[in-house]
């Protein structure tokens, strides 16, 4: 998943923005994640470190 979300963020950054929902399946059903609190810290940091943009 890690490489995938950076591609999605890049696509949004090169378009008009958008929202990425993590912990949902393709139908929008909440499936949850076992490490959600860690991801809330890791994902914005990874985006900033690799892409130089700030996720909000």
N, CA, C and O atoms as a CHARMM CRD file, in Angstrom:
* protein
*
  224
    1    1 UNK  N      0.80600  -1.18700   0.00000 PROA 1      0.00000
    2    1 UNK  CA     0.00000   0.00000   0.00000 PROA 1      0.00000
    3    1 UNK  C      0.85400   1.25800   0.00000 PROA 1      0.00000
    4    1 UNK  O      0.46000   2.25400  -0.60700 PROA 1      0.00000
    5    2 UNK  N      1.97800   1.25000   0.64100 PROA 2      0.00000
    6    2 UNK  CA     2.76300   2.47300   0.80900 PROA 2      0.00000
    7    2 UNK  C      3.08100   3.14000  -0.51000 PROA 2      0.00000
    8    2 UNK  O      2.87700   4.34600  -0.65300 PROA 2      0.00000
    9    3 UNK  N      3.57300   2.39200  -1.47300 PROA 3      0.00000
   10    3 UNK  CA     3.87800   2.97500  -2.76900 PROA 3      0.00000
   11    3 UNK  C      2.63500   3.47200  -3.49500 PROA 3      0.00000
   12    3 UNK  O      2.69100   4.45800  -4.23100 PROA 3      0.00000
   13    4 UNK  N      1.51500   2.78800  -3.28700 PROA 4      0.00000
   14    4 UNK  CA     0.26700   3.18400  -3.94000 PROA 4      0.00000
   15    4 UNK  C     -0.20300   4.54900  -3.48800 PROA 4      0.00000
   16    4 UNK  O     -0.56200   5.38200  -4.32000 PROA 4      0.00000
   17    5 UNK  N     -0.21000   4.80100  -2.17900 PROA 5      0.00000
   18    5 UNK  CA    -0.76500   6.07400  -1.73800 PROA 5      0.00000
   19    5 UNK  C      0.08400   7.25000  -2.18900 PROA 5      0.00000
   20    5 UNK  O     -0.45000   8.34100  -2.38800 PROA 5      0.00000
   21    6 UNK  N      1.38700   7.06500  -2.35700 PROA 6      0.00000
   22    6 UNK  CA     2.21300   8.16300  -2.87400 PROA 6      0.00000
   23    6 UNK  C      1.84900   8.47100  -4.32600 PROA 6      0.00000
   24    6 UNK  O      1.90100   9.62900  -4.74000 PROA 6      0.00000
   25    7 UNK  N      1.48800   7.46700  -5.08900 PROA 7      0.00000
   26    7 UNK  CA     1.02300   7.69200  -6.46400 PROA 7      0.00000
   27    7 UNK  C     -0.30400   8.44000  -6.46700 PROA 7      0.00000
   28    7 UNK  O     -0.51400   9.33300  -7.28800 PROA 7      0.00000
   29    8 UNK  N     -1.20500   8.07700  -5.54800 PROA 8      0.00000
   30    8 UNK  CA    -2.50200   8.75300  -5.46900 PROA 8      0.00000
   31    8 UNK  C     -2.31600  10.21200  -5.07700 PROA 8      0.00000
   32    8 UNK  O     -2.94500  11.09600  -5.65800 PROA 8      0.00000
   33    9 UNK  N     -1.46000  10.46700  -4.10100 PROA 9      0.00000
   34    9 UNK  CA    -1.20200  11.83900  -3.65200 PROA 9      0.00000
   35    9 UNK  C     -0.60500  12.65600  -4.78800 PROA 9      0.00000
   36    9 UNK  O     -0.96900  13.81500  -4.98400 PROA 9      0.00000
   37   10 UNK  N      0.30200  12.05800  -5.52600 PROA 10     0.00000
   38   10 UNK  CA     0.89300  12.74900  -6.67100 PROA 10     0.00000
   39   10 UNK  C     -0.17400  13.12000  -7.69200 PROA 10     0.00000
   40   10 UNK  O     -0.16000  14.22800  -8.22800 PROA 10     0.00000
   41   11 UNK  N     -1.07700  12.22400  -7.96100 PROA 11     0.00000
   42   11 UNK  CA    -2.16600  12.49900  -8.89600 PROA 11     0.00000
   43   11 UNK  C     -3.04100  13.64300  -8.42600 PROA 11     0.00000
   44   11 UNK  O     -3.39700  14.51800  -9.21500 PROA 11     0.00000
   45   12 UNK  N     -3.39500  13.64700  -7.13800 PROA 12     0.00000
   46   12 UNK  CA    -4.20500  14.73800  -6.59800 PROA 12     0.00000
   47   12 UNK  C     -3.43900  16.05700  -6.63400 PROA 12     0.00000
   48   12 UNK  O     -4.01300  17.10100  -6.94300 PROA 12     0.00000
   49   13 UNK  N     -2.15300  16.01200  -6.32100 PROA 13     0.00000
   50   13 UNK  CA    -1.33900  17.23400  -6.30600 PROA 13     0.00000
   51   13 UNK  C     -1.21600  17.83700  -7.70400 PROA 13     0.00000
   52   13 UNK  O     -1.09900  19.05400  -7.84600 PROA 13     0.00000
   53   14 UNK  N     -1.24200  16.99800  -8.72700 PROA 14     0.00000
   54   14 UNK  CA    -1.12900  17.47000 -10.10500 PROA 14     0.00000
   55   14 UNK  C     -2.48500  17.77700 -10.72300 PROA 14     0.00000
   56   14 UNK  O     -2.56000  18.20400 -11.87500 PROA 14     0.00000
   57   15 UNK  N     -3.54300  17.56600  -9.97600 PROA 15     0.00000
   58   15 UNK  CA    -4.89700  17.86200 -10.46100 PROA 15     0.00000
   59   15 UNK  C     -5.45700  19.00000  -9.59700 PROA 15     0.00000
   60   15 UNK  O     -4.75700  19.97100  -9.30800 PROA 15     0.00000
   61   16 UNK  N     -6.68600  18.87200  -9.20200 PROA 16     0.00000
   62   16 UNK  CA    -7.31300  19.92000  -8.39800 PROA 16     0.00000
   63   16 UNK  C     -7.54100  19.48000  -6.95700 PROA 16     0.00000
   64   16 UNK  O     -8.44800  19.97900  -6.29100 PROA 16     0.00000
   65   17 UNK  N     -6.73300  18.56100  -6.47900 PROA 17     0.00000
   66   17 UNK  CA    -6.86800  18.10300  -5.10400 PROA 17     0.00000
   67   17 UNK  C     -7.90500  17.01400  -4.97000 PROA 17     0.00000
   68   17 UNK  O     -8.39200  16.48000  -5.96600 PROA 17     0.00000
   69   18 UNK  N     -8.23900  16.68900  -3.74900 PROA 18     0.00000
   70   18 UNK  CA    -9.22000  15.65900  -3.48600 PROA 18     0.00000
   71   18 UNK  C     -9.00300  15.05500  -2.12300 PROA 18     0.00000
   72   18 UNK  O     -8.22100  15.57600  -1.32800 PROA 18     0.00000
   73   19 UNK  N     -9.68100  13.96900  -1.84400 PROA 19     0.00000
   74   19 UNK  CA    -9.58300  13.28100  -0.56200 PROA 19     0.00000
   75   19 UNK  C     -9.24800  11.82200  -0.80000 PROA 19     0.00000
   76   19 UNK  O     -9.74300  11.19800  -1.73900 PROA 19     0.00000
   77   20 UNK  N     -8.41000  11.29400   0.05500 PROA 20     0.00000
   78   20 UNK  CA    -8.08500   9.87400   0.04100 PROA 20     0.00000
   79   20 UNK  C     -8.57700   9.30200   1.36000 PROA 20     0.00000
   80   20 UNK  O     -8.17100   9.76400   2.42600 PROA 20     0.00000
   81   21 UNK  N     -9.43400   8.31900   1.29800 PROA 21     0.00000
   82   21 UNK  CA    -9.95600   7.66500   2.49300 PROA 21     0.00000
   83   21 UNK  C     -9.18300   6.37700   2.71600 PROA 21     0.00000
   84   21 UNK  O     -9.14100   5.50600   1.84700 PROA 21     0.00000
   85   22 UNK  N     -8.58100   6.26500   3.87000 PROA 22     0.00000
   86   22 UNK  CA    -7.79700   5.08600   4.21800 PROA 22     0.00000
   87   22 UNK  C     -8.59700   4.27600   5.22800 PROA 22     0.00000
   88   22 UNK  O     -9.09400   4.82100   6.21300 PROA 22     0.00000
   89   23 UNK  N     -8.71600   3.00600   4.99100 PROA 23     0.00000
   90   23 UNK  CA    -9.48900   2.14200   5.87500 PROA 23     0.00000
   91   23 UNK  C    -10.86700   1.84200   5.32900 PROA 23     0.00000
   92   23 UNK  O    -11.73400   1.34500   6.04800 PROA 23     0.00000
   93   24 UNK  N    -11.07500   2.14800   4.03400 PROA 24     0.00000
   94   24 UNK  CA   -12.34200   1.84900   3.35700 PROA 24     0.00000
   95   24 UNK  C    -12.05700   0.95200   2.16100 PROA 24     0.00000
   96   24 UNK  O    -10.98800   1.03200   1.55600 PROA 24     0.00000
   97   25 UNK  N    -13.01100   0.10600   1.82600 PROA 25     0.00000
   98   25 UNK  CA   -12.84700  -0.70700   0.62100 PROA 25     0.00000
   99   25 UNK  C    -13.31500   0.08500  -0.60100 PROA 25     0.00000
  100   25 UNK  O    -13.71100   1.24300  -0.47000 PROA 25     0.00000
  101   26 UNK  N    -13.27400  -0.51700  -1.76800 PROA 26     0.00000
  102   26 UNK  CA   -13.62500   0.16300  -3.01500 PROA 26     0.00000
  103   26 UNK  C    -15.09100   0.59900  -3.07600 PROA 26     0.00000
  104   26 UNK  O    -15.45200   1.45200  -3.88600 PROA 26     0.00000
  105   27 UNK  N    -15.92900   0.01700  -2.22400 PROA 27     0.00000
  106   27 UNK  CA   -17.34400   0.38100  -2.19100 PROA 27     0.00000
  107   27 UNK  C    -17.65800   1.41800  -1.11200 PROA 27     0.00000
  108   27 UNK  O    -18.82000   1.77700  -0.92100 PROA 27     0.00000
  109   28 UNK  N    -16.63400   1.90100  -0.40600 PROA 28     0.00000
  110   28 UNK  CA   -16.83300   2.90700   0.62700 PROA 28     0.00000
  111   28 UNK  C    -17.17100   2.35300   1.99700 PROA 28     0.00000
  112   28 UNK  O    -17.45600   3.11000   2.92500 PROA 28     0.00000
  113   29 UNK  N    -17.13900   1.03900   2.12700 PROA 29     0.00000
  114   29 UNK  CA   -17.41200   0.41300   3.42100 PROA 29     0.00000
  115   29 UNK  C    -16.18400   0.51700   4.31900 PROA 29     0.00000
  116   29 UNK  O    -15.06400   0.25200   3.88100 PROA 29     0.00000
  117   30 UNK  N    -16.39300   0.89800   5.56300 PROA 30     0.00000
  118   30 UNK  CA   -15.29100   1.00800   6.51400 PROA 30     0.00000
  119   30 UNK  C    -14.81800  -0.39100   6.88900 PROA 30     0.00000
  120   30 UNK  O    -15.59600  -1.21200   7.37500 PROA 30     0.00000
  121   31 UNK  N    -13.54200  -0.65000   6.66200 PROA 31     0.00000
  122   31 UNK  CA   -12.96900  -1.93900   7.02400 PROA 31     0.00000
  123   31 UNK  C    -11.94600  -1.79900   8.14600 PROA 31     0.00000
  124   31 UNK  O    -11.57000  -2.78600   8.77800 PROA 31     0.00000
  125   32 UNK  N    -11.50000  -0.57800   8.38900 PROA 32     0.00000
  126   32 UNK  CA   -10.55900  -0.30600   9.47400 PROA 32     0.00000
  127   32 UNK  C     -9.14300  -0.74800   9.16200 PROA 32     0.00000
  128   32 UNK  O     -8.87900  -1.42200   8.16600 PROA 32     0.00000
  129   33 UNK  N     -8.25200  -0.35200  10.03500 PROA 33     0.00000
  130   33 UNK  CA    -6.84300  -0.70600   9.92400 PROA 33     0.00000
  131   33 UNK  C     -6.31200  -1.01100  11.31500 PROA 33     0.00000
  132   33 UNK  O     -6.74400  -0.41500  12.30100 PROA 33     0.00000
  133   34 UNK  N     -5.38800  -1.92900  11.38400 PROA 34     0.00000
  134   34 UNK  CA    -4.83000  -2.27800  12.68300 PROA 34     0.00000
  135   34 UNK  C     -3.82900  -1.23900  13.17900 PROA 34     0.00000
  136   34 UNK  O     -3.58400  -1.14900  14.38200 PROA 34     0.00000
  137   35 UNK  N     -3.25100  -0.46100  12.28000 PROA 35     0.00000
  138   35 UNK  CA    -2.21100   0.49600  12.65600 PROA 35     0.00000
  139   35 UNK  C     -2.59300   1.92800  12.26100 PROA 35     0.00000
  140   35 UNK  O     -1.73600   2.68200  11.79900 PROA 35     0.00000
  141   36 UNK  N     -3.83900   2.31100  12.43100 PROA 36     0.00000
  142   36 UNK  CA    -4.32200   3.60500  11.94500 PROA 36     0.00000
  143   36 UNK  C     -3.63200   4.79000  12.60400 PROA 36     0.00000
  144   36 UNK  O     -3.32600   5.77000  11.92400 PROA 36     0.00000
  145   37 UNK  N     -3.38100   4.73100  13.88900 PROA 37     0.00000
  146   37 UNK  CA    -2.73200   5.86300  14.57000 PROA 37     0.00000
  147   37 UNK  C     -1.32400   6.08000  14.04100 PROA 37     0.00000
  148   37 UNK  O     -0.89300   7.22100  13.87800 PROA 37     0.00000
  149   38 UNK  N     -0.61400   5.01400  13.77500 PROA 38     0.00000
  150   38 UNK  CA     0.74000   5.12100  13.21900 PROA 38     0.00000
  151   38 UNK  C      0.67800   5.70900  11.81000 PROA 38     0.00000
  152   38 UNK  O      1.50800   6.54500  11.44900 PROA 38     0.00000
  153   39 UNK  N     -0.29500   5.27900  11.01800 PROA 39     0.00000
  154   39 UNK  CA    -0.42400   5.79500   9.66100 PROA 39     0.00000
  155   39 UNK  C     -0.74400   7.28600   9.63200 PROA 39     0.00000
  156   39 UNK  O     -0.29200   7.99500   8.73400 PROA 39     0.00000
  157   40 UNK  N     -1.52000   7.77100  10.60600 PROA 40     0.00000
  158   40 UNK  CA    -1.86300   9.18800  10.66100 PROA 40     0.00000
  159   40 UNK  C     -0.62700  10.06500  10.85100 PROA 40     0.00000
  160   40 UNK  O     -0.63600  11.24200  10.49100 PROA 40     0.00000
  161   41 UNK  N      0.41700   9.50300  11.40700 PROA 41     0.00000
  162   41 UNK  CA     1.68500  10.21400  11.55800 PROA 41     0.00000
  163   41 UNK  C      2.60000   9.92000  10.36700 PROA 41     0.00000
  164   41 UNK  O      3.20500  10.83300   9.80400 PROA 41     0.00000
  165   42 UNK  N      2.69600   8.66100   9.99300 PROA 42     0.00000
  166   42 UNK  CA     3.64500   8.24200   8.96600 PROA 42     0.00000
  167   42 UNK  C      3.31300   8.77000   7.57300 PROA 42     0.00000
  168   42 UNK  O      4.21300   9.19300   6.84700 PROA 42     0.00000
  169   43 UNK  N      2.05100   8.75300   7.19200 PROA 43     0.00000
  170   43 UNK  CA     1.68600   9.14400   5.83200 PROA 43     0.00000
  171   43 UNK  C      2.02100  10.60800   5.54900 PROA 43     0.00000
  172   43 UNK  O      2.69200  10.88200   4.55400 PROA 43     0.00000
  173   44 UNK  N      1.58100  11.57000   6.38600 PROA 44     0.00000
  174   44 UNK  CA     1.95600  12.96700   6.09300 PROA 44     0.00000
  175   44 UNK  C      3.47300  13.19300   6.09500 PROA 44     0.00000
  176   44 UNK  O      3.98800  13.96700   5.28800 PROA 44     0.00000
  177   45 UNK  N      4.18300  12.51700   7.00200 PROA 45     0.00000
  178   45 UNK  CA     5.64300  12.65900   7.03000 PROA 45     0.00000
  179   45 UNK  C      6.28700  12.10500   5.76900 PROA 45     0.00000
  180   45 UNK  O      7.20900  12.71100   5.22300 PROA 45     0.00000
  181   46 UNK  N      5.81000  10.96300   5.30800 PROA 46     0.00000
  182   46 UNK  CA     6.35400  10.35000   4.09300 PROA 46     0.00000
  183   46 UNK  C      6.08100  11.23300   2.87900 PROA 46     0.00000
  184   46 UNK  O      6.94300  11.39200   2.01400 PROA 46     0.00000
  185   47 UNK  N      4.87300  11.81100   2.81600 PROA 47     0.00000
  186   47 UNK  CA     4.52900  12.71200   1.71100 PROA 47     0.00000
  187   47 UNK  C      5.46100  13.92300   1.71600 PROA 47     0.00000
  188   47 UNK  O      5.99200  14.31500   0.67600 PROA 47     0.00000
  189   48 UNK  N      5.65300  14.50800   2.89600 PROA 48     0.00000
  190   48 UNK  CA     6.51500  15.68700   3.00800 PROA 48     0.00000
  191   48 UNK  C      7.95600  15.33900   2.64500 PROA 48     0.00000
  192   48 UNK  O      8.60800  16.08200   1.91100 PROA 48     0.00000
  193   49 UNK  N      8.45600  14.21600   3.15400 PROA 49     0.00000
  194   49 UNK  CA     9.84500  13.82900   2.92800 PROA 49     0.00000
  195   49 UNK  C     10.13800  13.44500   1.48500 PROA 49     0.00000
  196   49 UNK  O     11.20700  13.76700   0.96600 PROA 49     0.00000
  197   50 UNK  N      9.20800  12.76400   0.83000 PROA 50     0.00000
  198   50 UNK  CA     9.47900  12.26900  -0.52500 PROA 50     0.00000
  199   50 UNK  C      9.01300  13.21800  -1.61300 PROA 50     0.00000
  200   50 UNK  O      9.58700  13.25000  -2.70200 PROA 50     0.00000
  201   51 UNK  N      7.95600  14.00600  -1.31900 PROA 51     0.00000
  202   51 UNK  CA     7.36600  14.83200  -2.36300 PROA 51     0.00000
  203   51 UNK  C      7.50800  16.33300  -2.09300 PROA 51     0.00000
  204   51 UNK  O      7.30200  17.14800  -2.99300 PROA 51     0.00000
  205   52 UNK  N      7.85500  16.69400  -0.87400 PROA 52     0.00000
  206   52 UNK  CA     8.04600  18.10000  -0.54000 PROA 52     0.00000
  207   52 UNK  C      6.74100  18.90000  -0.44800 PROA 52     0.00000
  208   52 UNK  O      6.75500  20.12500  -0.57200 PROA 52     0.00000
  209   53 UNK  N      5.62100  18.21600  -0.23100 PROA 53     0.00000
  210   53 UNK  CA     4.35300  18.91500  -0.06400 PROA 53     0.00000
  211   53 UNK  C      3.75800  18.54800   1.28100 PROA 53     0.00000
  212   53 UNK  O      4.07000  17.49600   1.84000 PROA 53     0.00000
  213   54 UNK  N      2.89900  19.41800   1.80200 PROA 54     0.00000
  214   54 UNK  CA     2.28400  19.19700   3.10100 PROA 54     0.00000
  215   54 UNK  C      0.86600  18.69700   2.90500 PROA 54     0.00000
  216   54 UNK  O      0.05800  19.34400   2.23900 PROA 54     0.00000
  217   55 UNK  N      0.56600  17.54500   3.48600 PROA 55     0.00000
  218   55 UNK  CA    -0.78300  16.97800   3.42800 PROA 55     0.00000
  219   55 UNK  C     -1.60400  17.55800   4.57000 PROA 55     0.00000
  220   55 UNK  O     -1.12900  17.66500   5.70100 PROA 55     0.00000
  221   56 UNK  N     -2.84400  17.93200   4.26000 PROA 56     0.00000
  222   56 UNK  CA    -3.71300  18.48200   5.30100 PROA 56     0.00000
  223   56 UNK  C     -4.93600  17.64000   5.45100 PROA 56     0.00000
  224   56 UNK  O     -5.79400  17.94000   6.28000 PROA 56     0.00000
